Amino acid sequence: MTFEEEGGTKISTPLMTILRSQSPATRQLSTGLCLVLTFFAWSSLCLSKEPGPRNPTDLDHFILDGMEEAKVPGLAAAIVKNGKVIWTGAYGWANRAQKILVTDDTLFQVASVSKPVTACAVMQLVEQGKLSLDADVNEVLPFPVRNPKHPKVPITLKHLLTHTSGIRDNWNLLEDTWVKNGDFPKPLGESLAAYLQPKGEYYSAKKSFYQWAPGTKSQYSNVGVALAAYLAEVGAKTPFETLCQKGIFEPLGMKGSSFRLKGMDQTKIAMPYGFKKKTGAFKPLGHHGYLDFPSGTLRVTAPHLARFLLSFIGDGQLEETRILKAETVREMRKVPFPKADSKQGLVWYFDKLGGAQTMGHDGSDPGVSAIMQYRPKDGVGYLILQNGEPKSGKFEQALGLSLMKFAEGN
């Protein structure tokens, strides 16, 4: 999940909202390479306490020392270049109590980095002609959705995928309905109808929608992306999870990836942890589910997510496997509503790292943090998955620059 945005500007929200979210703006660096050099200099003075490679390189030392300083128990990362995964790294603990180390096979919940995968499944239905980016969603939905302040203005799939729909995340409700160590019990369509329909169990005219008309402003909406996923489910007459398994995970060889805990071997999923500053201890937070799960509950390994990233960089194709048409991916990279948000494509958004333009997504939930991005100019990219929340963004920023620098020399 990601910070709420007000007119395209990232804003601070209540504590649990912050736990579910992380702003793309925090990823920008003003110090560039100097920050990396500072971290390398500092790391040489520190002795890491987390487990790592037997013969650590300078990059390994940097990551392990940074994890110790940032209070992150486990981390997996990958670098992609020239259509291939050129490096992966696994550090620390997937489960501290059970002494399970992070490996390349460890599944991490990736929070809002789930959204690009969701968008891919949705766009596959657009390609099949079962959905339209510009049509009223009510042409497909079994229940009507309208902003009560603008009942005559249709909401489109393009609005949902660019956070311009006006559907609002009611954080009090969303937080209160989280399920610990399990999936949200209600079907996706039933949950969303209850949230978006007047007289629905979760509905609030004030808290389920913003005051502005669809397409006029940008406000990050997890529920909006979940509704896009449900549109795909309705259009295909197939559960969203099945669409992802058949259309993305199986073709790309992402075995074990899933948005749902049911059927998963949870011993292979990195335990989310919170850090207690007063005691200096990590607290296991459990694996959770929520009603808007397509927006954030994907569990996936770093090497497998790297394959998905490569497919996007490759205009929808990885090796001999194509999951999207090239023209579809080019459409996803466009900014449909520049006046509302000049950086927002279809779920994927533009950012900067060390002065260079990137495209990707980031996010965090309680006990997890993730980022995935690449440089459009050369197709070099990286991802970082963590089962903790760094106490500041400096470690992730410096690590992102370090991974890109490593890619340039290899």
LUMGU-125195 format. One record per residue: residue in one letter; y, z, x of N, C-alpha, C, O in turn. Coordinates in steps of 0.2 Angstrom, whole numbers, plus 5000, padded with zeros to 4 digits. Atoms other than C-alpha are relative to their C-alpha. Last residue first. Layout:
<rs>
AYZXYZXYZXYZX ...
</rs>
This chain:
<rs>
N500750015001497049285143499849944996499249924995 G500350004993498749325150499349985000499049995005 E499750054997499649285133499749995007499849935010 A500350065002498349385124500349945004500049895005 F500750014997498749535134499749934998499449905002 K499950024992500649515130499349995003499249955007 M499850074999500149505111500149985007500049925009 L500650045002499049665112500349925001499949885003 S500550004994500449755122499449954998499249925003 L499850044994501749705109499550005006499549945009 G499950075002500749765095500249965005499949915006 L500750035000500349925104500049934998499649895001 A500250014993502149965107499349975001499349925005 Q499550054998502549945088499849985007499849925009 E500350065003500950045083500549945003500249895004 F500750024997501450185095499849934998499649895002 K499950024993503350185090499349985003499349935007 G500250075000502950195071500049975007499849925008 S499450045000502950385071499849935001499249925002 K499449965002501750525067500749965001501249984998 P499649984994500350395067500650044998501050024993 E499350035001499350405051500450025006500650085007 G499449955000497550425053500649974999500749905000 N500249965005495950315051500450075001500250125000 Q500049934998496750175061499850044994499950034988 L500349965006496549985060500050075002499750085008 I500149934997497649875072499850044993500150044988 L500149955005497649685070499950075003499550075008 Y500349944999498249545081499950044994500250034989 G499949955005498949365082499550065002499150065007 V500249944997499249215092500150064996500650074993 G500649985003499449055081499750065004499150085002 D500550024996500748975093499350034997498850025000 K499950054995502348965083499449985005499449935007 P500150075002501749055068500149955005499849895005 R499450044999501549215077499949934998499449905001 Y500050064995500249325070500649975000501149974996 Q499550055000500049485059499949955006499549975011 M500350064998498849625054500649955000500949944994 I499650064999499349805052499749945002499249945006 A500250074998498449955046500549955001501049964997 S499550044998498550145043499849935003499349945007 V500150064997497450275035500649965001501149974998 G500650004995497350455031499849935003499449935007 P500149934997498350455015499449995005498849985003 D500249955006498650265012499950075004500050075010 S500349934999499550145024499850034993500250034989 G500149955005500149965025499750075002499450075008 D500249944997500449805035499950054994500050034988 H500049945005500549625031499850065004499550065009 G500549955001500749465041500150054994500450034989 M500150005007501949335048499450044999498950045003 T500749995002502849345064499949994993500449994989 Q500250005007504449285072499250014999498849985002 A500450065002504749325090499850014992499750074990 G499550065001506149455095499649944998500049894996 G499750024994504849585101500549945000500549905005 L500349964995503949575085500349985006500149935009 K499950014993504849505070499750055004499650115002 D499749944997504449495051500149985007500149925009 F499850014993503849365039500350065002500650104999 Y499350004999502849405023500249995008499850005012 W499850004993501149375016500750005001501149964997 V500349944997500949414998500250005007500550065009 L500549985005501449234993499650065003499150045006 G500450055002502949225005499650024994499750074991 Q500650005004504349355006499649944998499949904994 K500649994996505549355020499449994997498849995000 S500050064996507149295011499450005005499349955009 D500249974994506949424997499849945005499449895003 A500349935002507749404980499850035007499950095008 K499449955002508949264985499750074999500150125000 P499649974994507549184995500550044998500750085002 F499449975003506349174979500550025006500550095007 P499850035007504949054983500750024998501049994994 V499749945003504749095002500349974994500849944994 K499350015002503448975009500350064997500050114995 R499549984995501949035018500749984998501250015002 M499949934999500849035003500550025005500750085005 E499649975006501248854999500050075001500650104999 R499350024999500648805017500550034994501050054995 V499849964995499048895014500749995001501150045002 T500049945003498748794998500350065005500750105003 E499450005003499148635007500150074996500750094995 A499449994995497848675020500650004996501150044997 K499750074998496548695006500650025005500950075004 L499450025003495748875006500249935002500149915008 I500049965006494048945010500649984996500650004990 R499350005003493548815023500050044994499650034990 T500049975006492048855035500749994997501250015001 E500250055005491648735049500150034993499949994989 E500650034998492548845062499949944995500349904994 L500249974994493848945052499349965002498849964998 Q500650024997494848845039499850045006500350055010 G500549995005496248895027499349995003498849994999 D499950045006497648825037499450004995499349954992 G500350075000496948885053500149964994499749924993 I499750044995498049035054499849935001500249895002 F499350025003497449085037500449975006500749925004 S500050065005495649065043500649994997500849934995 L500050064997496049165059499949944995500249894996 L499350014997496649315049500049935003500449895002 F499650025006494949315039500749985003501049935000 R500250065002494049315056500449974994500549914993 A499850054996495049455062499849934998500249884999 L499350015002494649555047500349955004500749915002 H500050045006492849535052500749984997500849934995 P500250074998493149585070499949964994500149904994 A499550034996494149745064499849935002500249885000 T500049994993492849795051500649965004500849915001 V500250054996493149805033500150025007500450065009 R500349974994493549925018499749945004499349905002 L500450034996494749855005499750045006500150075010 T500749974998495449984995499549965003499049985004 G500049964994497349934994499350035002499350075007 S499450004996498049814981499950045007500350045011 P499950064996496449764973500650005005500649965009 F500350014994496249944969500049945004500049945010 D499750064997497649964956499649985006499949965011 L500150055005496650094946500349935002500049885000 Y499549995005496350204961500049944996499749894997 G499950065004494950244973500650014995500850064994 H499849995007494650374987500149934997500049885000 H499950075001493650405003500250004992499950034988 G500550035004493850585009500249934999500849905000 L499750015007495350675016499649964995499749964989 P500250065003494650745032500250004993500250054989 K500349985006495850875040499749934997500149884995 F500150065005496250855058499750024994499250064994 A500750025002496851015067500049944995500549934992 G500350054995498351065077499449974998499049955003 T500649984997498551215066499849965005499349975009 K500049924999500351205061499450025004499450065008 K499649984995500451015063499950075002499950095008 K499649945002499050975051500350035007500050065011 F499949964995498450795054500450064998501050054996 G499349974999497750705040500050055005499650085007 Y499849934997496150605042500750014999501149975000 P499349995000495250455033500250075002499950124999 M499749955005493450445037500750015001501050015007 A499649954996492950285046500350054995500650034990 I499350015002491650195034500450065004500250125004 K499750054996489950175041500749994999501049955003 T500149984993489250335034500349955005500549975011 Q499449974998489950275017500050035007500550055010 D500249944996488550155016500650035002500950015007 M499950004993489250045002499750065003499650115000 G500550044996488450014985500150005007499749975011 K500650015003489950084975499549955004499749895005 L500549954996491350114987499349994997498850005001 R500349955004492249954980499550055004499250025008 F499549965003493449844988499850064997500250104995 S500049995007492049775000500750044998500950085002 S499349995003491649715017500050014993499649984989 G499849935001489849745022500750014998500850074996 K500649965003489549565029500250085000500550115005 M499749935000491149475033499650054997499750084992 G500549954996490249315038500350075000500150115005 L499749984994491749205033499550055004499750065010 P499850064996490849115019500250025007500049985012 E500650034998490049285013500249935004499849925009 F500449964995491649385013499449965002499349965008 I499749984993492849255006499550035004499450015010 G499550054998492349154990500250025007500549975010 K500350075000490649244985500549955004500349905007 Q500650004996491149424990499849935001499649905006 C499949994993492949404985499450005004499449975009 L499650054998492549334968500150005008500149955011 T500550054999491149464966500449945002500149905006 E500449984994492449604968499549945002499449925008 F499650014994493649524956499650015006499649975011 P499649944997492349524942500349985007500149945011 T500449974995491949344935500450065003501050065004 K500549965004492549254920499550035005498950035003 A500750014997493449144933499550024996498950014996 G500150075000495149144924499349985002499149925000 V500050035006494949324919499949925000499549894996 E500649985003494549384936499949974993499349954991 A500650044997495849284944499450024997498949974995 L499950075003497149354931499449965003499149925000 Y500350005007496449524936500049934997499649914993 A500750004999496849494954499750004994499149974993 A500250074998498649444949499250005001498949955000 L500050045006498749614939499849925002499549894998 A500649995003498249704955499949964993499449944992 V500650034996499649624964499450014997498949964996 G499950075001500849684950499549955004499349915001 V500350025006500149854951500149934998499649904995 N500750005000500549864969499749984994499249954994 S500449985006502349814966499349995001499049945002 Y500750004999503649804979499650034995499850084992 Q500249925000505349774971499350005001498949984997 S500649984997506249604973499950075000500350115003 K500049954995507549544961499350015003498849985001 T499349994998507949394949500150055006500650055010 G499750054995506249324947500750015002500949975006 P500550034995505749434932500349945004500749905001 A500550055003507249514923499649975006499849975011 W499850074999508049674929499449954998498849974997 Q499550035005507849844921500149935001500349904996 Y499449994998506149894930500549974995500349944990 F499650064999504549914922500650025002500950075001 S500550064999503050034921500449945001500149895004 K500350004993504250184923499549955001499249945007 K499549984995505450164909499749995007500049965012 A499550055000504350084896500550005006500749955008 S499449975000502950204901500549945000500549915005 Y499450045000501150154899500650054999500650104996 Y499649994994499650254906500749974999501149965004 E500149934997498650284890500550015006500750075007 G500549994995499350124882500050075003500550105003 K500549955003500450144867499450005005499050045003 P499749945004501449994874499550044996499050014993 Q499950015008500349884885500350064997500250124998 L499550055002500649884904500149994993500649964991 Y499349994996499750034911500549964997501149984997 A499849935001498250044898500750025003501150065001 A499850005007498049854899500350074998500850074995 L499450045000497949874918500350004993500950004992 S499549964997496650004917500749975000501250004998 E499949955005495549904904500650055003501050075000 G499650025006495749754915500250054995500750054992 L499350024998495249834931500449984994500950004993 P500050074998493649924923500849985002501250014999 K499950055005493850114922500049935003500249925009 P500650015005492950234934500149944995499749914993 F499749985006494150224949499549974994499349924995 D499650065002492950214964500450024993500150074990 G500350045005492350374972500549944998501149945000 N500750014999492650504985499649964995499149974993 K500249984993494250564978499349995001498950014996 V500749975000494850474963499850015007499949975011 W500450014994496750444961499350034999499350094997 T500650035003497450464943499549985006499049955005 D500449965005498850584947499349984999498850014997 E500349944995499450484962499650044996499050064998 L500450034995499650324951499750065004499150055005 L500650025003500450424937499549975004498949995004 N500349945002501750504948499349994996498850024997 W500449964995501950344957499750064997499250085000 N499949935003502350234942499750055005499150065003 D500549954998502350074952500350064997500750095000 R499849944995503549954943499450045001499050054997 I500549955001503249774936500150065005500150055011 G499749945003504849684938499550054998499750104994 S500250005007503949524942500350054996500450044990 T499450015004504849494959499850004992500249974988 H499649945002503549564970500649994997501150034997 T499449994996503049394978500450064998501050075001 L500250014993501249374972500650015004500650015011 L500549954998501649444954499950005008499950055011 H499749935000503149334952499650055003499850095007 K499650004994502149184958500450065000500650085005 L500449984994500849224945500450005006500350055010 T500550054998502149214931499650035006499850085009 I500249984993503049344920499549955003499149934999 P500749994998503949264905499950025007500350015011 V500150034993505649304900499350015002499150065003 K500050075000505849334881499949965006499849905007 P500650035003505449514881499949934999499349904998 H499950085000506749554894499449974997499049945000 K499350024999507049744893500149935000500749914998 P499749995007505249774886500849995000501149984995 N499549954998504649684902500350014993500649974990 R499250015000503249584895500450065002500250115000 V499649954996501349584896500749975000500849915002 P499450024997500149514883500450055004500350115003 F499549955003498349564882500749975002500749965008 P500249985006496849444885500550054996500450064990 L500149935001497849374900499750014992500049984988 V500749984997497749184903499850074998499250084996 E500450065001499249104894499350025002498849984999 N500349985007500049284894499649944998499249944993 V500749974999500249254913499750014993499150024993 D500049945003501649124909499350045001498850014998 A500249995007501348974920500150074998500050125002 D499449995004502148954937500050014993500550014989 L499549954997500748994949500650014996501050064996 S499450044998499448914938500550055003500650105000 L499449975000497648974936500649965002500549915006 K500149955005496048894932500650054999500650094994 G499750025006496448734941500050054994500150044989 Q500550025005495148764954500349984994500049964989 E500350064997496548774968499549974995499549914994 V499450055001497448904957499749945003499849894999 L500050015007495749004957500549954998500549914993 Q500650045001495648994976499949984992499749924991 M499950074999497349054976499449965000499549904998 V499650025005496849224968500249925001500149884996 A500550015006495449254980500449974994500149934991 C500550054998496649224995499649984994499549934992 A499750065001497949334987499649945001499749894998 T499950015007496749474986500349944998500149904994 V500650025003496349455004500049984993499749944990 P500250074998498149455009499349974998499349914996 K499650055005498349614998499949925002499849884998 S500450035005497049715007500349944996500049904994 V500250064996498249735022499449974995499249924997 S499650065002499049855009499849945004500049885001 A499449995004497749995013500349934998499949894995 V499450034997496549945027500650004995501149974997 Q499650025006495050055023500749985003501050015007 F499349965002494150055039500349974994500249924992 L499550025006492349995042500650054999500550115000 T499749955005491550035059500449974995500949934997 D500450005007490449895066500350054995500150054990 D499850065004491649865081499749994993499949954989 T500350064996491350045086500349944996500649944991 V499750075003492250205081499649955004499649955011 L499550044997491150355086500249944997499849914993 I500250075001490150465074500649975004501249975001 K500050024994490250655079499849925001499449905005 Q500750024999489750715062499949965007499449935008 A500549955001491250825061499349985001498950015004 R500049954995492450695069499450064999499150085004 N500149945003491950545059500050065005499550065009 A500050025007492550375064499950064996500250064990 W500549985004493050455081500149974993500649974990 G499949945004494050385095499450014995498949984996 Y499849944997494250205101499950064995500150054989 A500249955005493550025097500150075004499950085010 G500149934997494249875105499950054995500150044989 T500049955004494149685102499950075003499750075009 W500149934997494649535112499950054994500350044989 I500150004993494649345111499950075003499850085009 V499949934999494349325092499950005008499350005010 K500649954999494449135091500250075001500850085002 G500550005005495548995084499450045001498950044998 N500350065000496648975099499349994996498849974998 K499650054996497049155100499649945000499049945001 V500250075002496549315090500449955004501049965004 I499550054998496649495096499749934999499149925000 A500250064998495749645088500549955002501149964999 A499550054999495949825086499749945002499149945004 A500350064999494949985080500649945000501049944996 L499650065000495650155080499649945002499249955007 G500450064998495050335078500449944999500949934994 P500749984997495750515078499649945002499249945006 V500450055004497650465077499350015003499250015009 K500549965004498850605082499649964996499649974989 A499850015007500250495089499550044995499750034989 E499449985002500150575106500249994993500650034990 E500049934999498250565107500850034998500850084995 M500349965006498250395100500150075000500250114995 G499550015006499550335113499750034994500050064990 D499549954999498450405127500550004994500850054992 L500249935000496950315121500550055000500550104996 I500249985007497850155118499850074999500050104994 F499450005004498750155135499850014992500250054989 H499649934998497150205144500650004995500850054993 D500349955004496250055135500350075001500450114997 L499950005007497549935140499750054997499950084992 D499349975002497549995158500150004993500450044990 T499550044997495649965158500750034999500750094996 P499450035003494350095154500549965004500649985010 N499650024994492650105162500749974997500849914997 R500249974994491650205150500449995006500650035010 P500450044995492650145135499850045006500250085009 G499950075000493350275123499549975005499049995006 P500550044997493250455117500249925000500549904996 E500450045005494850545112499549965004499649935010 K500649965002495550675124499549974995499050004994 S500250015007496750565134499450044998498950055002 L500750015000497450625150499850004993499950054989 C500349975005499350585151499250005001499049955003 L499949934998500450545166499550044995499550104996 S500449984994499850365166500150075002499750095006 S500849995001500250355148499750015006499250055006 W500149935002502150385151499250014999499050075001 A499849954995502350235162499850074998499650115002 F500550004994501350125150500250055005499750085008 F500649975002502350185135499550005006499150055007 T499949925000504050155144499350034998499150085001 L500049984993503449975149500050085000499750115004 V500750004997502949945131500050035006499550075008 L500449955004504650005124499350005003499050055004 C499849944997505549895137499650064997499450115001 L500449994994504649745131500150075003499650105006 G500550054997505549745115499650025005499350085005 T500049994993506949885113499549955003499449945009 S499450024997507549835096499950005007500449985011 L499849964994505849825088500749985003500949925003 Q499650044996505449775070500250045006500350105006 R500350034995503949855062500449965005500249945011 T500149954995504949985052499649965006499649995012 A499450004996505549835042499950055006500350045011 P500050054995503849795036500650015005500549995011 S499650055001503849965027500049955006499949975011 Q499750014993502350075026500449945000500249894998 S499650064999501550145010500350005007500450055010 R500450065002500250255002500449945003500249885001 L500650014997500850405012499649944998499249925002 I499950024993502650365008499350005003499149955008 T499850075000502250374990500049975007499849925009 M500750045002501350534992500249935000499749895002 L500550004994502950605001499449964998499249935003 P500349945000504250544988499450005005499249955007 T500249985007505150384992499650065001499650095007 S500549945000506150315006499950024993500250014988 I499749945002506850135004499550065001498950055001 K500549955000506549965011500350074999500950085002 T499949954995507849835005499550065000499450094995 G500250024993507349684996500150055006499950035011 G499650064999508349724980499849985007500349955011 E499450005005507549904981500449945002500849945006 E499450034998505849904990500549994994500349984988 E499650035006504450024987500649965003500949995008 F499449985002503550055004500349974994500249904994 T499450014995501849985006500650034996500650044990 M499450005004500050005000500650005004500650015010 
</rs>
